[in-house]
Amino acid sequence: MKSIPTLCFFLSTAVMLTACNEKSSEKEKKACCVDIPPRFPTAVTQDKFAVADSSNSGMVYIKGGTYQMGGDNSQASPDEYPKHKVTVDDFWMDETEVTNAQFMKFVKATGYITTAERKPDWEEIKKQLPPGTEKPDESMLIAASLVFKSPGRNVDLNDYGQWWEWKAGASWQRPQGPGSSIKGKENYPAVHISWYDAQAYCKWAGKRLPTEAEWEWAARGKLTNNIYPWGNESVNTGAPKANSWQGDFPEKNTLKDKFYYSAPVKSFAPNGYQLYDMAGNVWEWCSDYYRPDYYKASLADNPQGPESSYDPEEPYAKKRVIRGGSFLCNDSYCSGYRVARRMKTTEDSGMEHLGFRCVRDN
C-alpha cells in the first residue's frame, strides 16, 4: 500500500508529495491519501504506574476462535492480503473506547503528561527521518498536536496538509486547542493519545492493547467474512451505523449521523459481541508493529505481529497498527470503518481522531 510519508507534513511537504505522486499509479495515488500524519515522539517512563483495577468491569468477554483475517471486498488494500486463517484465545475487551472520564482518573492518579503536552525532542525526531534531514524551525518544536480543519472547498486528497492543522496547546484536555475543553464530554473517547500514552494507561489499568488479530476478530462480531461490524450493508445506506463523514470530504459533512467530530461512546448500535464503535468515531491503537507484507508470513496461533516495523514509504519510522476508522472516514478517502482495514502511524502520533481501547487476558 502506497502512502505519503507522514513527517513530510512538517518537514518537507512539497518535495515528498511530488515524489509520491510521480511514482504512483492512479490507483496507488488514491491510497496515498489515507496515511495518518504522526505526532513528534517523546520518550515515556511508565514504571511508576501501579495497577488501578483488576476487575473486568466495563469489559466484554470475547470467546476465542478461528477466522479468515484480511480483506473482504474490492476496497481492500494490498496489505490486507492474503486473507489467511488465524486463531485467537479467549480475552476480555473494553466495550467502548477509553473515555475522557476514564483517562482523567488515570492522569489524576499518576500525574501523567501525554506526548502532545510535551515539547518534542529533535534528537528523537530525526531518528525517524532520512539522514541529513534539516532540523525544522523551533516554532514547530512545541507542545502541540494535529486538529482537523475543513478547507471549505474541494482539495487534492493526496495533500492531507489541506485539512490538518498543527495546533499549539491541542491535547486530550483541549481537543481543538486553546479555548476548547472536555467539560461536558466526559463520555467521549479520549483523543490526541499516542501509543506511548495508551501503553501507560494500559499498564496502570492492568490491561494491554489488543493485537491486530484480536482486534479484527472482535470487530467482526461473530459474523463471517463480512465487510463491516454490522454486516455487508454499505455505511452510506439506511440509518447511520457509525460515526463517519457523510458528504464530500473534507469540504462538507451532511451530518446524517448528527456528529461533525467524535461522538459520545455508545451513540450507535453495538456489534454481535456488544462492542461499541468498532467502526468509526476514532482510530484505535493495536500493539503490533506495522509491515505491509506481514500477512504473507506464516502466522502462528495468537499472532503478536512482526518483530520489527517497516513502511517502505518511511523506512526510518517505527510504526504501529491502528484500526477502526474515525469520524473523518469516507469511502472517497479511507473507508477505515471496514473490519479488515489496516492503517499505521508512528508511536508518537496523537491526533484529534486517534484513541484506543484495552483488552485483558482471560
C-alpha positions as a LaTeX table, in Angstrom:
\begin{tabular}{lrrr}
\hline
Residue & $x$ (\AA) & $y$ (\AA) & $z$ (\AA) \\
\hline
Met1 & 0.00 & 0.00 & 0.00 \\
Lys2 & 1.44 & 3.32 & $-1.07$ \\
Ser3 & 1.22 & 6.24 & 1.29 \\
Ile4 & 2.52 & 9.77 & 1.62 \\
Pro5 & 5.47 & 9.85 & 4.05 \\
Thr6 & 3.89 & 11.23 & 7.18 \\
Leu7 & 6.55 & 13.57 & 8.60 \\
Cys8 & 6.59 & 15.42 & 5.29 \\
Phe9 & 3.64 & 17.36 & 6.69 \\
Phe10 & 6.03 & 19.17 & 9.00 \\
Leu11 & 9.38 & 19.00 & 7.28 \\
Ser12 & 9.28 & 18.86 & 3.50 \\
Thr13 & 5.72 & 18.58 & 2.25 \\
Ala14 & 6.13 & 19.82 & $-1.32$ \\
Val15 & 9.16 & 17.68 & $-2.13$ \\
Met16 & 7.75 & 14.48 & $-0.64$ \\
Leu17 & 4.29 & 14.86 & $-2.18$ \\
Thr18 & 5.81 & 15.38 & $-5.61$ \\
Ala19 & 7.96 & 12.28 & $-5.22$ \\
Cys20 & 4.98 & 10.21 & $-4.14$ \\
Asn21 & 2.77 & 11.36 & $-6.98$ \\
Glu22 & 5.41 & 10.82 & $-9.63$ \\
Lys23 & 5.99 & 7.19 & $-8.72$ \\
Ser24 & 2.34 & 6.20 & $-8.02$ \\
Ser25 & $-0.22$ & 4.81 & $-10.42$ \\
Glu26 & $-3.71$ & 6.32 & $-10.37$ \\
Lys27 & $-4.94$ & 3.51 & $-8.11$ \\
Glu28 & $-1.95$ & 3.92 & $-5.81$ \\
Lys29 & $-2.47$ & 7.68 & $-5.63$ \\
Lys30 & $-5.85$ & 7.12 & $-4.03$ \\
Ala31 & $-4.19$ & 5.01 & $-1.34$ \\
Cys32 & $-1.63$ & 7.78 & $-0.75$ \\
Cys33 & $-4.31$ & 10.00 & 0.72 \\
Val34 & $-5.18$ & 7.66 & 3.56 \\
Asp35 & $-1.95$ & 7.79 & 5.53 \\
Ile36 & $-2.12$ & 9.15 & 9.06 \\
Pro37 & 0.30 & 12.00 & 9.87 \\
Pro38 & 2.38 & 11.39 & 13.04 \\
Arg39 & 2.95 & 13.33 & 16.21 \\
Phe40 & 6.58 & 14.05 & 17.22 \\
Pro41 & 7.96 & 11.35 & 19.58 \\
Thr42 & 8.64 & 11.81 & 23.26 \\
Ala43 & 10.10 & 9.09 & 25.43 \\
Val44 & 7.78 & 7.97 & 28.22 \\
Thr45 & 8.70 & 6.37 & 31.52 \\
Gln46 & 5.93 & 4.07 & 32.71 \\
Asp47 & 7.46 & 2.10 & 35.59 \\
Lys48 & 5.86 & 4.23 & 38.32 \\
Phe49 & 2.30 & 3.34 & 37.34 \\
Ala50 & 0.62 & 0.77 & 39.54 \\
Val51 & $-2.34$ & $-1.35$ & 38.51 \\
Ala52 & $-5.57$ & 0.53 & 39.24 \\
Asp53 & $-8.24$ & $-2.16$ & 38.83 \\
Ser54 & $-8.05$ & $-5.90$ & 38.30 \\
Ser55 & $-11.79$ & $-6.37$ & 37.62 \\
Asn56 & $-13.44$ & $-6.77$ & 34.23 \\
Ser57 & $-16.00$ & $-4.02$ & 34.81 \\
Gly58 & $-16.94$ & $-2.30$ & 31.55 \\
Met59 & $-15.40$ & $-5.13$ & 29.52 \\
Val60 & $-16.92$ & $-7.79$ & 27.28 \\
Tyr61 & $-15.88$ & $-11.43$ & 27.24 \\
Ile62 & $-14.73$ & $-12.47$ & 23.76 \\
Lys63 & $-14.71$ & $-16.21$ & 23.14 \\
Gly64 & $-11.69$ & $-17.13$ & 21.04 \\
Gly65 & $-11.84$ & $-18.95$ & 17.74 \\
Thr66 & $-10.53$ & $-19.31$ & 14.22 \\
Tyr67 & $-11.38$ & $-16.99$ & 11.34 \\
Gln68 & $-10.18$ & $-15.72$ & 7.98 \\
Met69 & $-8.30$ & $-12.47$ & 8.60 \\
Gly70 & $-7.95$ & $-9.93$ & 5.79 \\
Gly71 & $-9.76$ & $-8.04$ & 3.04 \\
Asp72 & $-13.37$ & $-8.82$ & 2.14 \\
Asn73 & $-14.21$ & $-6.58$ & $-0.82$ \\
Ser74 & $-12.77$ & $-4.55$ & $-3.71$ \\
Gln75 & $-11.84$ & $-1.68$ & $-1.40$ \\
Ala76 & $-9.20$ & $-3.81$ & 0.31 \\
Ser77 & $-5.60$ & $-2.63$ & 0.02 \\
Pro78 & $-2.64$ & $-4.88$ & $-0.83$ \\
Asp79 & $-1.57$ & $-5.06$ & 2.81 \\
Glu80 & $-4.92$ & $-6.72$ & 3.67 \\
Tyr81 & $-3.92$ & $-9.77$ & 1.62 \\
Pro82 & $-3.58$ & $-12.67$ & 1.52 \\
Lys83 & $-6.67$ & $-13.49$ & 3.53 \\
His84 & $-5.46$ & $-16.16$ & 5.93 \\
Lys85 & $-6.54$ & $-18.37$ & 8.82 \\
Val86 & $-5.92$ & $-17.02$ & 12.32 \\
Thr87 & $-6.75$ & $-18.43$ & 15.75 \\
Val88 & $-7.04$ & $-16.33$ & 18.89 \\
Asp89 & $-7.64$ & $-17.35$ & 22.50 \\
Asp90 & $-10.40$ & $-16.03$ & 24.76 \\
Phe91 & $-9.93$ & $-12.48$ & 26.07 \\
Trp92 & $-11.77$ & $-9.52$ & 27.54 \\
Met93 & $-12.15$ & $-6.21$ & 25.69 \\
Asp94 & $-13.34$ & $-2.76$ & 26.75 \\
Glu95 & $-16.89$ & $-2.35$ & 25.47 \\
Thr96 & $-16.07$ & 1.23 & 24.41 \\
Glu97 & $-13.09$ & 3.32 & 23.55 \\
Val98 & $-11.37$ & 4.71 & 26.65 \\
Thr99 & $-13.30$ & 7.84 & 27.58 \\
Asn100 & $-12.19$ & 11.24 & 28.80 \\
Ala101 & $-13.55$ & 10.40 & 32.27 \\
Gln102 & $-11.52$ & 7.18 & 32.41 \\
Phe103 & $-8.37$ & 8.86 & 31.14 \\
Met104 & $-8.85$ & 11.70 & 33.63 \\
Lys105 & $-8.82$ & 9.19 & 36.50 \\
Phe106 & $-5.51$ & 7.85 & 35.21 \\
Val107 & $-3.96$ & 11.31 & 34.92 \\
Lys108 & $-5.15$ & 12.36 & 38.38 \\
Ala109 & $-3.80$ & 9.14 & 39.89 \\
Thr110 & $-0.39$ & 9.30 & 38.24 \\
Gly111 & 0.34 & 12.88 & 37.20 \\
Tyr112 & 0.97 & 11.57 & 33.70 \\
Ile113 & 1.70 & 14.08 & 30.95 \\
Thr114 & 0.79 & 12.98 & 27.44 \\
Thr115 & 3.03 & 13.18 & 24.39 \\
Ala116 & 1.02 & 16.07 & 22.95 \\
Glu117 & 1.63 & 18.08 & 26.12 \\
Arg118 & 5.42 & 17.73 & 25.92 \\
Lys119 & 7.93 & 19.65 & 23.84 \\
Pro120 & 9.31 & 17.35 & 21.13 \\
Asp121 & 12.95 & 16.26 & 21.25 \\
Trp122 & 14.67 & 16.81 & 17.90 \\
Glu123 & 17.25 & 14.11 & 18.70 \\
Glu124 & 14.39 & 11.60 & 18.83 \\
Ile125 & 12.55 & 13.03 & 15.83 \\
Lys126 & 15.49 & 12.75 & 13.47 \\
Lys127 & 15.82 & 9.01 & 14.13 \\
Gln128 & 12.66 & 8.59 & 12.06 \\
Leu129 & 13.87 & 10.68 & 9.14 \\
Pro130 & 16.37 & 10.13 & 6.33 \\
Pro131 & 19.96 & 11.01 & 7.31 \\
Gly132 & 20.74 & 14.65 & 6.69 \\
Thr133 & 17.16 & 15.91 & 7.17 \\
Glu134 & 17.38 & 19.51 & 8.34 \\
Lys135 & 16.03 & 20.46 & 11.74 \\
Pro136 & 12.66 & 22.23 & 11.48 \\
Asp137 & 12.16 & 25.74 & 12.76 \\
Glu138 & 11.88 & 26.00 & 16.54 \\
Ser139 & 8.30 & 27.21 & 16.09 \\
Met140 & 7.41 & 23.62 & 15.15 \\
Leu141 & 9.11 & 22.08 & 18.17 \\
Ile142 & 6.42 & 22.98 & 20.69 \\
Ala143 & 3.81 & 21.11 & 22.72 \\
Ala144 & 1.11 & 20.71 & 20.08 \\
Ser145 & $-0.97$ & 18.20 & 18.17 \\
Leu146 & $-2.93$ & 17.88 & 14.94 \\
Val147 & $-6.54$ & 19.06 & 14.72 \\
Phe148 & $-8.95$ & 18.77 & 11.84 \\
Lys149 & $-9.81$ & 21.97 & 9.97 \\
Ser150 & $-12.01$ & 21.78 & 6.90 \\
Pro151 & $-10.67$ & 23.83 & 3.99 \\
Gly152 & $-14.26$ & 24.59 & 2.98 \\
Arg153 & $-13.60$ & 23.62 & $-0.63$ \\
Asn154 & $-12.66$ & 20.63 & $-2.76$ \\
Val155 & $-8.97$ & 19.81 & $-2.47$ \\
Asp156 & $-6.49$ & 17.22 & $-3.70$ \\
Leu157 & $-6.96$ & 14.24 & $-1.37$ \\
Asn158 & $-3.28$ & 13.41 & $-1.75$ \\
Asp159 & $-2.45$ & 16.55 & 0.24 \\
Tyr160 & $-3.67$ & 15.98 & 3.80 \\
Gly161 & $-1.99$ & 19.24 & 4.76 \\
Gln162 & $-5.15$ & 20.87 & 3.43 \\
Trp163 & $-7.22$ & 19.69 & 6.41 \\
Trp164 & $-4.77$ & 19.11 & 9.27 \\
Glu165 & $-3.55$ & 21.99 & 11.42 \\
Trp166 & $-0.56$ & 21.78 & 13.79 \\
Lys167 & $-2.15$ & 23.45 & 16.80 \\
Ala168 & $-0.16$ & 24.62 & 19.83 \\
Gly169 & $-1.86$ & 23.55 & 23.04 \\
Ala170 & $-4.05$ & 20.88 & 21.47 \\
Ser171 & $-4.23$ & 17.77 & 23.67 \\
Trp172 & $-6.68$ & 15.30 & 25.15 \\
Gln173 & $-7.89$ & 18.04 & 27.52 \\
Arg174 & $-8.23$ & 20.61 & 24.70 \\
Pro175 & $-9.16$ & 18.60 & 21.60 \\
Gln176 & $-9.40$ & 21.64 & 19.29 \\
Gly177 & $-6.63$ & 23.60 & 21.02 \\
Pro178 & $-6.78$ & 26.60 & 23.41 \\
Gly179 & $-10.33$ & 27.65 & 24.18 \\
Ser180 & $-11.72$ & 24.13 & 23.81 \\
Ser181 & $-12.24$ & 21.67 & 26.66 \\
Ile182 & $-13.69$ & 18.28 & 27.54 \\
Lys183 & $-16.17$ & 19.72 & 30.05 \\
Gly184 & $-19.47$ & 18.02 & 29.34 \\
Lys185 & $-17.65$ & 15.47 & 27.16 \\
Glu186 & $-16.66$ & 13.01 & 29.85 \\
Asn187 & $-18.32$ & 10.21 & 27.88 \\
Tyr188 & $-16.49$ & 10.98 & 24.63 \\
Pro189 & $-13.38$ & 9.00 & 23.63 \\
Ala190 & $-10.05$ & 10.40 & 24.79 \\
Val191 & $-8.10$ & 11.63 & 21.74 \\
His192 & $-4.67$ & 13.05 & 20.93 \\
Ile193 & $-3.43$ & 9.83 & 22.50 \\
Ser194 & $-0.06$ & 8.45 & 21.37 \\
Trp195 & 0.88 & 4.78 & 21.50 \\
Tyr196 & 3.09 & 5.64 & 24.47 \\
Asp197 & 0.12 & 7.25 & 26.25 \\
Ala198 & $-2.10$ & 4.23 & 25.57 \\
Gln199 & 0.59 & 1.87 & 26.84 \\
Ala200 & 0.96 & 3.89 & 30.05 \\
Tyr201 & $-2.79$ & 3.82 & 30.65 \\
Cys202 & $-2.96$ & 0.08 & 29.99 \\
Lys203 & $-0.21$ & $-0.63$ & 32.49 \\
Trp204 & $-1.93$ & 1.49 & 35.12 \\
Ala205 & $-5.29$ & $-0.21$ & 34.43 \\
Gly206 & $-3.79$ & $-3.71$ & 34.49 \\
Lys207 & $-4.67$ & $-4.25$ & 30.86 \\
Arg208 & $-2.93$ & $-4.16$ & 27.47 \\
Leu209 & $-3.52$ & $-3.09$ & 23.90 \\
Pro210 & $-5.15$ & $-5.68$ & 21.63 \\
Thr211 & $-3.16$ & $-7.47$ & 18.99 \\
Glu212 & $-4.27$ & $-6.75$ & 15.46 \\
Ala213 & $-5.66$ & $-10.28$ & 15.19 \\
Glu214 & $-7.67$ & $-9.90$ & 18.41 \\
Trp215 & $-8.99$ & $-6.53$ & 17.29 \\
Glu216 & $-10.26$ & $-7.82$ & 13.94 \\
Trp217 & $-11.79$ & $-10.95$ & 15.48 \\
Ala218 & $-13.66$ & $-8.77$ & 18.00 \\
Ala219 & $-14.70$ & $-6.21$ & 15.35 \\
Arg220 & $-16.27$ & $-8.92$ & 13.19 \\
Gly221 & $-18.75$ & $-9.56$ & 15.99 \\
Lys222 & $-19.42$ & $-13.25$ & 15.28 \\
Leu223 & $-20.03$ & $-12.59$ & 11.55 \\
Thr224 & $-18.08$ & $-14.50$ & 8.89 \\
Asn225 & $-16.25$ & $-12.64$ & 6.11 \\
Asn226 & $-18.47$ & $-9.57$ & 6.31 \\
Ile227 & $-17.22$ & $-6.11$ & 5.42 \\
Tyr228 & $-18.37$ & $-4.16$ & 8.48 \\
Pro229 & $-19.09$ & $-4.92$ & 12.16 \\
Trp230 & $-22.83$ & $-4.83$ & 11.35 \\
Gly231 & $-22.69$ & $-6.93$ & 8.17 \\
Asn232 & $-22.40$ & $-6.03$ & 4.49 \\
Glu233 & $-24.81$ & $-3.10$ & 4.11 \\
Ser234 & $-22.92$ & 0.00 & 2.98 \\
Val235 & $-22.14$ & 2.57 & 5.63 \\
Asn236 & $-23.98$ & 5.07 & 3.42 \\
Thr237 & $-27.18$ & 3.01 & 3.16 \\
Gly238 & $-30.08$ & 3.14 & 5.60 \\
Ala239 & $-29.86$ & 4.54 & 9.12 \\
Pro240 & $-26.43$ & 5.69 & 10.37 \\
Lys241 & $-24.48$ & 2.77 & 11.77 \\
Ala242 & $-21.25$ & 4.52 & 12.76 \\
Asn243 & $-19.78$ & 7.99 & 13.23 \\
Ser244 & $-18.18$ & 8.76 & 9.88 \\
Trp245 & $-18.02$ & 11.57 & 7.33 \\
Gln246 & $-21.10$ & 11.89 & 5.12 \\
Gly247 & $-20.93$ & 14.11 & 2.06 \\
Asp248 & $-17.89$ & 15.46 & 0.25 \\
Phe249 & $-14.68$ & 15.01 & 2.25 \\
Pro250 & $-13.18$ & 17.29 & 3.53 \\
Glu251 & $-15.38$ & 20.11 & 2.24 \\
Lys252 & $-18.87$ & 19.38 & 3.53 \\
Asn253 & $-20.31$ & 16.95 & 6.08 \\
Thr254 & $-24.07$ & 16.48 & 5.71 \\
Leu255 & $-24.27$ & 15.36 & 9.37 \\
Lys256 & $-26.60$ & 12.48 & 8.60 \\
Asp257 & $-25.24$ & 10.79 & 11.74 \\
Lys258 & $-25.59$ & 14.12 & 13.67 \\
Phe259 & $-21.87$ & 14.35 & 14.55 \\
Tyr260 & $-19.20$ & 16.52 & 12.95 \\
Tyr261 & $-16.41$ & 15.47 & 15.31 \\
Ser262 & $-16.29$ & 12.48 & 17.68 \\
Ala263 & $-19.47$ & 11.18 & 19.29 \\
Pro264 & $-20.20$ & 10.03 & 22.84 \\
Val265 & $-19.44$ & 6.33 & 23.18 \\
Lys266 & $-22.47$ & 4.07 & 22.72 \\
Ser267 & $-24.11$ & 6.52 & 20.29 \\
Phe268 & $-24.57$ & 3.72 & 17.75 \\
Ala269 & $-25.68$ & 0.10 & 18.00 \\
Pro270 & $-23.04$ & $-2.42$ & 19.17 \\
Asn271 & $-21.82$ & $-5.37$ & 17.12 \\
Gly272 & $-22.52$ & $-9.03$ & 17.87 \\
Tyr273 & $-20.14$ & $-9.03$ & 20.83 \\
Gln274 & $-21.84$ & $-5.93$ & 22.28 \\
Leu275 & $-18.79$ & $-3.81$ & 21.49 \\
Tyr276 & $-19.43$ & $-0.19$ & 20.55 \\
Asp277 & $-17.71$ & 1.95 & 17.89 \\
Met278 & $-15.60$ & $-0.80$ & 16.36 \\
Ala279 & $-16.22$ & 1.22 & 13.19 \\
Gly280 & $-15.81$ & 4.98 & 13.05 \\
Asn281 & $-15.60$ & 7.57 & 15.85 \\
Val282 & $-11.82$ & 7.39 & 16.49 \\
Trp283 & $-8.97$ & 5.22 & 15.30 \\
Glu284 & $-7.71$ & 2.71 & 17.88 \\
Trp285 & $-4.17$ & 1.59 & 18.66 \\
Cys286 & $-3.10$ & $-2.05$ & 18.42 \\
Ser287 & 0.04 & $-3.50$ & 19.96 \\
Asp288 & 1.50 & $-4.78$ & 16.67 \\
Tyr289 & 4.29 & $-3.25$ & 14.66 \\
Tyr290 & 3.24 & $-2.49$ & 11.09 \\
Arg291 & 4.60 & $-4.20$ & 7.98 \\
Pro292 & 2.73 & $-4.18$ & 4.64 \\
Asp293 & 3.81 & $-7.77$ & 3.88 \\
Tyr294 & 3.06 & $-9.28$ & 7.28 \\
Tyr295 & 0.12 & $-11.37$ & 6.07 \\
Lys296 & 2.41 & $-13.16$ & 3.62 \\
Ala297 & 4.35 & $-14.66$ & 6.53 \\
Ser298 & 3.48 & $-17.97$ & 8.16 \\
Leu299 & 1.38 & $-16.85$ & 11.15 \\
Ala300 & 1.11 & $-18.92$ & 14.30 \\
Asp301 & $-1.89$ & $-19.05$ & 16.60 \\
Asn302 & $-2.39$ & $-15.81$ & 18.57 \\
Pro303 & $-0.10$ & $-13.80$ & 16.26 \\
Gln304 & 1.65 & $-10.93$ & 18.01 \\
Gly305 & 2.66 & $-9.02$ & 14.89 \\
Pro306 & 6.05 & $-8.76$ & 13.17 \\
Glu307 & 9.25 & $-8.44$ & 15.19 \\
Ser308 & 10.00 & $-5.04$ & 13.71 \\
Ser309 & 8.31 & $-2.20$ & 11.87 \\
Tyr310 & 8.75 & $-1.37$ & 8.22 \\
Asp311 & 6.89 & 1.03 & 5.96 \\
Pro312 & 8.57 & 1.40 & 2.56 \\
Glu313 & 7.31 & 4.99 & 2.32 \\
Glu314 & 9.07 & 5.90 & 5.58 \\
Pro315 & 11.70 & 3.21 & 6.18 \\
Tyr316 & 13.25 & 5.00 & 9.18 \\
Ala317 & 9.99 & 5.44 & 11.09 \\
Lys318 & 8.79 & 2.93 & 13.67 \\
Lys319 & 5.06 & 2.39 & 13.20 \\
Arg320 & 2.22 & 0.57 & 14.92 \\
Val321 & $-1.11$ & $-0.60$ & 13.53 \\
Ile322 & $-4.28$ & 1.41 & 14.11 \\
Arg323 & $-7.75$ & 0.07 & 13.39 \\
Gly324 & $-11.41$ & 1.00 & 13.11 \\
Gly325 & $-11.57$ & 4.30 & 11.25 \\
Ser326 & $-12.82$ & 7.63 & 12.59 \\
Phe327 & $-15.35$ & 10.43 & 12.19 \\
Leu328 & $-13.28$ & 11.60 & 9.20 \\
Cys329 & $-13.56$ & 8.36 & 7.25 \\
Asn330 & $-15.38$ & 8.39 & 3.91 \\
Asp331 & $-15.33$ & 5.94 & 1.01 \\
Ser332 & $-13.66$ & 8.56 & $-1.17$ \\
Tyr333 & $-10.84$ & 8.84 & 1.34 \\
Cys334 & $-10.12$ & 5.80 & 3.51 \\
Ser335 & $-13.15$ & 3.52 & 4.22 \\
Gly336 & $-11.50$ & 2.93 & 7.59 \\
Tyr337 & $-14.70$ & 1.52 & 9.08 \\
Arg338 & $-14.17$ & $-1.79$ & 7.28 \\
Val339 & $-13.18$ & $-4.52$ & 9.79 \\
Ala340 & $-10.16$ & $-5.58$ & 7.72 \\
Arg341 & $-8.85$ & $-2.06$ & 7.08 \\
Arg342 & $-5.26$ & $-1.69$ & 8.30 \\
Met343 & $-3.66$ & 1.68 & 8.89 \\
Lys344 & $-0.46$ & 2.67 & 10.58 \\
Thr345 & 1.30 & 5.60 & 12.17 \\
Thr346 & 4.32 & 6.31 & 14.32 \\
Glu347 & 4.20 & 5.59 & 18.03 \\
Asp348 & 4.38 & 9.31 & 18.83 \\
Ser349 & 1.21 & 10.11 & 16.87 \\
Gly350 & $-1.63$ & 11.77 & 18.72 \\
Met351 & $-4.40$ & 13.47 & 16.77 \\
Glu352 & $-7.98$ & 14.63 & 17.15 \\
His353 & $-9.30$ & 11.33 & 15.82 \\
Leu354 & $-6.93$ & 8.85 & 17.46 \\
Gly355 & $-7.75$ & 6.99 & 20.68 \\
Phe356 & $-7.72$ & 3.41 & 21.99 \\
Arg357 & $-9.41$ & 0.63 & 23.92 \\
Cys358 & $-7.86$ & $-2.07$ & 26.08 \\
Val359 & $-8.02$ & $-5.85$ & 26.47 \\
Arg360 & $-7.19$ & $-8.26$ & 29.27 \\
Asp361 & $-6.25$ & $-11.93$ & 29.13 \\
Asn362 & $-8.93$ & $-14.35$ & 30.23 \\
\hline
\end{tabular}
